Amino acid sequence: MKIAVVALGKIGLPLAVQFADAGHEVIGADVNQSVVDLVNQGTEPFPGEAHLQEKLSELVPAGRLRATTDTAAAVAESDAVVVVVPLFVNEEGVPDFGWMDEATRNIAKGLKPGTLVSYETTLPVGTTRNRWKPMLEELSGLTEGTDFHLVFSPERVLTGRVFADLRKYPKLIGGLSEAGAERAKAFYEAVLTFDERPDLERANGVWNLGSAEASEMAKLAETTYRDVNIGLANEFAKFAGKSGIDVYQVIEASNSQPYSHIHRPGIAVGGHCIPIYPRLYLWTDPEATVVETARKANAGMPAFAVQLAADAVGDLTGKRVAVLGASYRGGVKETAFSGVFPVVAELRERGADIAVHDPMYTDEEIARFGWSPYHLGDEADLAILQTDHAEYRTLAAKDLPGVTTIVDGRRSLDPAGFPGVEILVIGLG
């Protein structure tokens, strides 16, 4: 097959590589000329994705993968089109379809009879049928279900381990017609291989959920579940902390029973997925009070962590505070909806003197966010650990001289390394 992958970001490029590695000819389309140039040079445009560089080094010189800024031309050459253009949302969760609309218009310009179009970007329920279908039909002059097929098949991978996750998790599909679903099933079976999963009730592989809407909701449901679960864990943690209870021991005990799967509490929920997709769900189901309450609970955790610090040390005005971690999760150089932003904002509101450290970012990169860089070994009064980077697990008092109190927002630090320092952990009374 010839396959077009539209948007070569942290999910789209590994997908393009996966398809090419499966023996197909792949054209990646992206609006960013520098990304296109790097891909055509066989160079990864972003670090941190396991095996990406080695696969690019093999596939690009072999002519199996190339990139272009001309989406319509890429689509016109292709039998299947996979769309991974980002969907942006504001703080209230209202989606901005601008980039996706533009990409869809360009896809329509190149769309020819017989093509399969699969959207993998997480979407509000009903978007595939009610937005993309009429747009593609109107601009291409073709009829969905007869001339071309349109499906929704959500990406379910984490950056840094995309290739492993593609094998591990079932590939969900939902079409607008039975014929479209069958075409999508055949497509994904031709480009993916799956690990054995004896824990699943049916075999790992491509799962047809019966409709695009069911597939759209499945992605929102699995991510919203995590947000609700973390929200519950955070509520438990706040109560446990006030009551002199170790919530981590409680969670471990609860999860020893097979019907309990309580997640870990923490200072923030960040990233492209967990803070965003519950809002997309609420956009189409505003009466989902459980989802809304959990989202508010998690959004309030950065301020709660700063309040823990204030309760311990008093007025934060003029206090030198080292915020450890800009990334939204450990080992990933990405700040999308990271807890660092509300933590810094809350500290500034209280008059603190703030500096930020992250082993994955240079001083110049930290400064571009509008923060002063903190260096381990610099004097400070207070530290707040925001990201669970592996490098922070070995920190000791010598790395944070002058610090008398630490809010360990991820329970990452070894208290033995900080004699005489008060370490506050969310959920430890």
C-alpha positions as CSV (number, residue, x, y, z in Angstrom):
1,M,0.0,0.0,0.0
2,K,0.8,3.7,-0.3
3,I,-0.1,5.4,3.0
4,A,-0.2,9.1,3.8
5,V,0.2,10.2,7.4
6,V,-0.9,13.7,8.0
7,A,1.0,15.5,10.8
8,L,4.5,14.2,11.8
9,G,4.4,15.0,15.5
10,K,5.3,12.8,18.5
11,I,2.6,10.3,17.5
12,G,2.3,10.8,13.8
13,L,6.0,10.3,12.9
14,P,6.3,7.0,14.8
15,L,3.1,5.8,13.2
16,A,4.5,6.6,9.7
17,V,7.7,4.8,10.7
18,Q,5.7,1.8,11.9
19,F,3.7,1.6,8.6
20,A,6.9,1.8,6.6
21,D,8.6,-0.7,8.7
22,A,5.7,-3.1,8.0
23,G,6.7,-3.0,4.3
24,H,4.6,-0.2,2.9
25,E,5.4,3.1,1.1
26,V,4.7,6.0,3.4
27,I,4.4,9.7,2.7
28,G,4.4,12.0,5.8
29,A,2.8,15.4,5.4
30,D,3.4,18.2,7.8
31,V,3.0,22.0,7.7
32,N,6.4,22.5,9.4
33,Q,9.1,22.7,6.7
34,S,11.9,22.0,9.2
35,V,10.3,18.8,10.4
36,V,9.9,17.7,6.8
37,D,13.5,18.5,6.0
38,L,14.7,16.5,9.1
39,V,12.6,13.5,8.2
40,N,13.9,13.5,4.7
41,Q,17.4,13.6,6.1
42,G,16.6,10.5,8.2
43,T,17.0,12.6,11.4
44,E,14.5,12.5,14.3
45,P,13.0,16.0,14.8
46,F,12.4,15.5,18.5
47,P,14.3,13.4,21.1
48,G,13.1,10.7,23.4
49,E,11.2,8.2,21.3
50,A,12.7,4.7,21.7
51,H,14.0,3.2,18.4
52,L,12.8,6.1,16.3
53,Q,16.2,7.3,15.1
54,E,17.4,3.8,14.2
55,K,14.3,3.1,12.2
56,L,14.5,6.4,10.4
57,S,18.1,5.7,9.5
58,E,17.0,2.5,7.8
59,L,13.7,3.4,6.2
60,V,14.4,6.9,4.7
61,P,17.5,5.8,2.7
62,A,15.6,2.8,1.5
63,G,12.9,5.0,0.0
64,R,10.1,3.6,2.2
65,L,9.4,6.9,4.0
66,R,9.5,10.5,2.8
67,A,8.0,13.7,3.9
68,T,6.3,16.7,2.2
69,T,4.4,19.9,3.1
70,D,1.9,19.2,0.3
71,T,-0.9,17.2,2.0
72,A,-3.2,17.1,-1.0
73,A,-0.4,15.7,-3.2
74,A,0.4,13.0,-0.6
75,V,-3.2,12.0,-0.3
76,A,-3.6,11.9,-4.0
77,E,-0.9,9.2,-4.2
78,S,-2.2,7.1,-1.3
79,D,-4.6,4.2,-0.7
80,A,-5.0,5.1,2.9
81,V,-4.7,8.3,4.9
82,V,-4.1,8.4,8.7
83,V,-4.7,11.8,10.3
84,V,-3.0,12.7,13.6
85,V,-3.3,16.5,13.5
86,P,-3.5,18.0,17.0
87,L,-6.8,19.3,18.3
88,F,-6.3,22.3,20.6
89,V,-8.6,23.2,23.5
90,N,-8.8,26.2,25.8
91,E,-8.8,26.1,29.6
92,E,-12.5,25.4,29.6
93,G,-12.1,22.5,27.2
94,V,-13.7,24.1,24.2
95,P,-12.1,22.6,21.1
96,D,-10.4,24.7,18.5
97,F,-10.6,22.7,15.3
98,G,-8.6,25.2,13.2
99,W,-5.6,23.0,12.4
100,M,-7.8,19.9,11.9
101,D,-10.2,21.7,9.6
102,E,-7.3,23.0,7.5
103,A,-5.8,19.6,7.2
104,T,-9.2,18.1,6.3
105,R,-9.7,20.6,3.5
106,N,-6.3,19.6,2.1
107,I,-7.1,15.9,2.4
108,A,-10.3,16.5,0.5
109,K,-8.4,18.3,-2.3
110,G,-6.4,15.1,-2.9
111,L,-9.0,12.5,-2.1
112,K,-9.6,10.0,-4.8
113,P,-12.1,7.1,-5.1
114,G,-11.2,4.0,-3.1
115,T,-9.3,5.7,-0.3
116,L,-9.6,4.9,3.4
117,V,-9.4,7.9,5.7
118,S,-8.8,7.2,9.4
119,Y,-8.7,9.9,12.1
120,E,-6.6,9.0,15.1
121,T,-6.7,12.4,16.9
122,T,-8.9,12.1,20.0
123,L,-12.2,13.8,19.3
124,P,-15.5,14.7,20.9
125,V,-18.2,12.1,20.2
126,G,-19.9,12.6,16.9
127,T,-17.1,14.6,15.2
128,T,-16.1,12.0,12.6
129,R,-19.7,11.7,11.3
130,N,-20.9,15.2,11.8
131,R,-17.9,17.3,11.0
132,W,-15.3,15.4,8.9
133,K,-17.8,13.4,6.7
134,P,-19.7,16.5,5.3
135,M,-16.4,18.5,4.9
136,L,-14.7,15.7,3.0
137,E,-17.7,15.0,0.8
138,E,-18.4,18.7,0.0
139,L,-14.8,19.6,-0.9
140,S,-14.0,16.3,-2.7
141,G,-17.3,15.8,-4.5
142,L,-17.1,12.1,-3.4
143,T,-19.6,10.2,-1.3
144,E,-18.5,8.5,1.9
145,G,-19.4,4.8,2.0
146,T,-19.4,4.6,-1.8
147,D,-16.4,6.4,-3.1
148,F,-14.3,6.5,0.0
149,H,-14.4,5.2,3.6
150,L,-14.1,7.2,6.8
151,V,-13.3,5.7,10.2
152,F,-12.2,6.8,13.6
153,S,-9.4,4.8,15.3
154,P,-7.9,6.5,18.3
155,E,-4.2,6.5,19.1
156,R,-3.6,4.8,22.4
157,V,0.1,5.2,22.9
158,L,2.4,7.2,25.1
159,T,5.3,9.2,23.8
160,G,8.6,7.6,24.4
161,R,7.3,4.1,24.0
162,V,5.0,4.3,20.9
163,F,6.3,1.2,19.1
164,A,5.9,-1.0,22.2
165,D,2.4,0.4,22.9
166,L,1.3,-0.3,19.3
167,R,2.0,-4.0,19.9
168,K,0.5,-4.1,23.4
169,Y,-2.9,-2.5,23.1
170,P,-5.9,-3.5,20.9
171,K,-6.4,-1.2,17.9
172,L,-9.9,0.2,18.2
173,I,-11.8,1.1,15.0
174,G,-15.3,2.4,14.3
175,G,-16.6,3.2,10.9
176,L,-19.6,5.0,9.4
177,S,-20.5,1.8,7.5
178,E,-19.8,-1.9,7.9
179,A,-17.8,-1.8,4.7
180,G,-15.6,1.0,6.0
181,A,-15.0,-0.8,9.2
182,E,-13.9,-3.9,7.3
183,R,-11.6,-1.9,5.2
184,A,-10.1,-0.3,8.3
185,K,-9.7,-3.7,9.9
186,A,-7.8,-5.0,6.9
187,F,-5.6,-1.9,6.8
188,Y,-4.5,-2.0,10.5
189,E,-3.9,-5.7,10.4
190,A,-1.5,-5.0,7.5
191,V,0.5,-2.4,9.3
192,L,0.5,-3.6,12.9
193,T,1.5,-6.7,14.9
194,F,0.2,-7.5,18.3
195,D,1.6,-9.1,21.5
196,E,-0.2,-12.0,23.0
197,R,-2.5,-10.7,25.8
198,P,-3.9,-13.7,27.8
199,D,-5.4,-11.2,30.2
200,L,-7.9,-10.0,27.6
201,E,-11.2,-11.7,27.1
202,R,-10.7,-11.6,23.3
203,A,-7.6,-11.8,21.3
204,N,-5.4,-8.8,21.0
205,G,-5.6,-7.2,17.6
206,V,-8.0,-4.9,15.7
207,W,-11.3,-4.5,17.5
208,N,-14.3,-3.2,15.6
209,L,-16.6,-1.2,18.1
210,G,-19.4,-1.0,15.6
211,S,-19.5,2.8,15.1
212,A,-17.3,5.8,14.9
213,E,-19.1,7.2,17.9
214,A,-18.3,4.1,20.1
215,S,-14.7,4.4,19.1
216,E,-14.6,8.1,19.8
217,M,-16.2,7.5,23.2
218,A,-13.8,4.6,24.1
219,K,-10.8,6.8,23.9
220,L,-12.4,9.5,25.9
221,A,-13.7,7.0,28.5
222,E,-10.3,5.3,29.1
223,T,-8.6,8.6,29.7
224,T,-11.4,10.2,31.6
225,Y,-11.4,7.1,33.9
226,R,-7.8,7.9,34.8
227,D,-8.6,11.5,35.6
228,V,-11.6,10.5,37.8
229,N,-9.5,7.8,39.5
230,I,-6.7,10.2,40.2
231,G,-9.2,12.8,41.5
232,L,-10.5,10.2,43.9
233,A,-7.0,9.3,45.0
234,N,-6.3,13.0,45.6
235,E,-9.4,13.4,47.7
236,F,-8.4,10.4,49.8
237,A,-4.9,11.9,50.1
238,K,-6.1,15.2,51.4
239,F,-8.2,13.6,54.0
240,A,-5.5,11.1,55.0
241,G,-3.0,13.9,55.4
242,K,-5.3,15.8,57.8
243,S,-6.1,12.6,59.7
244,G,-2.5,11.3,60.3
245,I,-3.0,8.4,57.9
246,D,-0.5,7.1,55.2
247,V,-2.7,7.1,52.1
248,Y,-0.1,5.1,50.1
249,Q,-0.4,2.2,52.6
250,V,-4.2,2.5,52.3
251,I,-4.0,2.4,48.5
252,E,-1.7,-0.6,48.6
253,A,-4.0,-2.4,51.0
254,S,-7.1,-1.6,48.9
255,N,-5.5,-2.6,45.7
256,S,-4.6,-6.0,47.1
257,Q,-8.3,-6.9,46.4
258,P,-8.8,-7.5,42.7
259,Y,-11.7,-5.0,42.2
260,S,-9.8,-2.0,43.5
261,H,-7.4,-0.1,41.2
262,I,-6.8,3.2,43.0
263,H,-4.2,5.4,41.3
264,R,-1.6,7.5,43.0
265,P,-2.2,11.0,44.3
266,G,0.1,13.9,43.3
267,I,0.7,17.5,42.8
268,A,-0.7,17.8,39.3
269,V,-2.1,15.9,36.3
270,G,-0.5,17.1,33.1
271,G,0.1,16.2,29.5
272,H,-1.8,16.2,26.2
273,C,-4.3,13.6,27.4
274,I,-5.6,13.3,31.0
275,P,-6.3,17.0,31.6
276,I,-7.8,17.5,28.2
277,Y,-9.9,14.6,27.2
278,P,-12.3,14.8,30.2
279,R,-13.1,18.3,29.0
280,L,-13.8,17.0,25.5
281,Y,-16.1,14.5,27.0
282,L,-17.8,17.2,29.1
283,W,-18.2,19.3,26.0
284,T,-20.7,16.8,24.6
285,D,-22.0,15.5,28.0
286,P,-22.1,18.6,30.3
287,E,-24.3,16.7,32.8
288,A,-21.4,14.3,33.7
289,T,-21.0,15.7,37.3
290,V,-18.6,13.0,38.4
291,V,-16.2,13.9,35.6
292,E,-16.5,17.6,36.2
293,T,-15.9,17.2,40.0
294,A,-12.8,15.1,39.4
295,R,-11.4,17.5,36.9
296,K,-11.8,20.4,39.4
297,A,-10.2,18.3,42.2
298,N,-7.1,17.6,40.1
299,A,-6.9,21.1,38.8
300,G,-6.8,22.3,42.5
301,M,-3.8,20.1,43.5
302,P,-1.0,22.6,42.6
303,A,-2.5,25.3,44.8
304,F,-3.0,22.6,47.6
305,A,0.7,21.7,47.4
306,V,1.7,25.4,47.7
307,Q,-0.6,25.7,50.7
308,L,1.1,22.8,52.3
309,A,4.3,24.7,52.0
310,A,2.8,27.9,53.4
311,D,1.3,26.0,56.3
312,A,4.8,24.7,57.1
313,V,6.9,27.8,56.7
314,G,4.4,30.7,57.0
315,D,4.3,33.7,54.7
316,L,6.0,32.9,51.4
317,T,6.7,36.6,50.6
318,G,10.4,36.8,49.6
319,K,11.1,33.2,50.2
320,R,13.5,31.6,47.7
321,V,11.6,28.6,46.2
322,A,13.2,26.0,44.0
323,V,10.5,24.3,41.8
324,L,11.9,20.9,40.7
325,G,10.6,19.8,37.3
326,A,9.0,21.6,34.4
327,S,8.0,18.5,32.4
328,Y,4.5,17.1,33.0
329,R,5.9,13.7,33.7
330,G,9.3,12.2,34.4
331,G,11.6,11.4,31.6
332,V,9.7,13.3,29.0
333,K,10.7,16.7,27.6
334,E,7.2,18.1,27.3
335,T,5.4,20.8,29.3
336,A,1.9,20.5,27.9
337,F,-0.5,21.4,30.8
338,S,2.3,20.7,33.2
339,G,1.7,21.4,36.9
340,V,4.7,23.7,36.8
341,F,2.6,26.5,35.4
342,P,-0.1,26.7,38.2
343,V,2.6,26.0,40.9
344,V,4.7,28.9,39.7
345,A,1.6,31.1,39.3
346,E,0.4,30.3,42.9
347,L,3.9,31.0,44.3
348,R,4.1,34.3,42.5
349,E,0.7,35.3,43.8
350,R,2.1,34.7,47.3
351,G,5.2,36.8,46.6
352,A,7.8,34.1,46.5
353,D,11.1,34.4,44.6
354,I,10.9,31.4,42.2
355,A,13.5,29.5,40.2
356,V,12.8,26.4,38.2
357,H,15.0,23.3,37.6
358,D,14.6,20.5,35.1
359,P,17.4,18.2,34.0
360,M,15.9,18.0,30.5
361,Y,15.9,21.7,29.9
362,T,18.8,24.2,29.4
363,D,18.9,27.5,31.3
364,E,17.9,29.2,28.0
365,E,14.9,27.0,27.6
366,I,13.8,27.6,31.2
367,A,14.2,31.4,30.7
368,R,12.0,31.3,27.6
369,F,9.1,30.2,29.8
370,G,9.7,33.4,31.9
371,W,11.4,31.7,34.8
372,S,14.7,32.0,36.5
373,P,16.8,28.8,36.2
374,Y,17.6,27.0,39.4
375,H,20.9,25.0,39.7
376,L,21.3,22.2,42.2
377,G,23.6,23.5,44.9
378,D,22.1,27.0,44.8
379,E,20.8,28.3,48.1
380,A,17.0,28.3,48.6
381,D,14.5,28.3,51.5
382,L,11.9,25.9,50.2
383,A,11.7,23.3,47.4
384,I,8.6,21.9,45.7
385,L,9.1,18.7,43.6
386,Q,6.7,18.8,40.7
387,T,8.0,16.2,38.2
388,D,9.1,12.6,39.0
389,H,12.3,12.6,37.0
390,A,14.5,9.7,37.8
391,E,17.4,12.1,38.6
392,Y,15.5,13.5,41.5
393,R,15.3,10.2,43.4
394,T,19.0,10.5,44.4
395,L,18.9,14.1,45.6
396,A,20.3,14.9,49.0
397,A,20.5,17.9,51.3
398,K,23.8,19.0,49.6
399,D,21.8,19.5,46.4
400,L,19.4,21.9,48.1
401,P,21.4,23.9,50.5
402,G,19.5,26.1,52.9
403,V,16.2,24.4,52.2
404,T,14.3,23.6,55.5
405,T,11.1,22.3,53.9
406,I,10.4,20.3,50.8
407,V,7.0,19.5,49.4
408,D,7.5,16.2,47.6
409,G,4.6,16.3,45.2
410,R,5.4,12.9,43.7
411,R,6.8,11.0,46.7
412,S,10.1,10.6,44.8
413,L,12.7,11.7,47.4
414,D,14.5,9.5,50.0
415,P,14.0,11.2,53.4
416,A,17.2,9.6,54.6
417,G,19.1,12.0,52.3
418,F,17.6,15.1,54.1
419,P,18.4,14.9,57.8
420,G,16.8,17.8,59.6
421,V,14.7,18.8,56.6
422,E,10.9,18.6,56.8
423,I,9.6,16.6,53.8
424,L,5.9,17.0,53.1
425,V,4.2,14.4,51.0
426,I,0.6,14.7,49.8
427,G,-1.3,12.0,51.6
428,L,1.1,11.3,54.4
429,G,-0.2,12.6,57.8
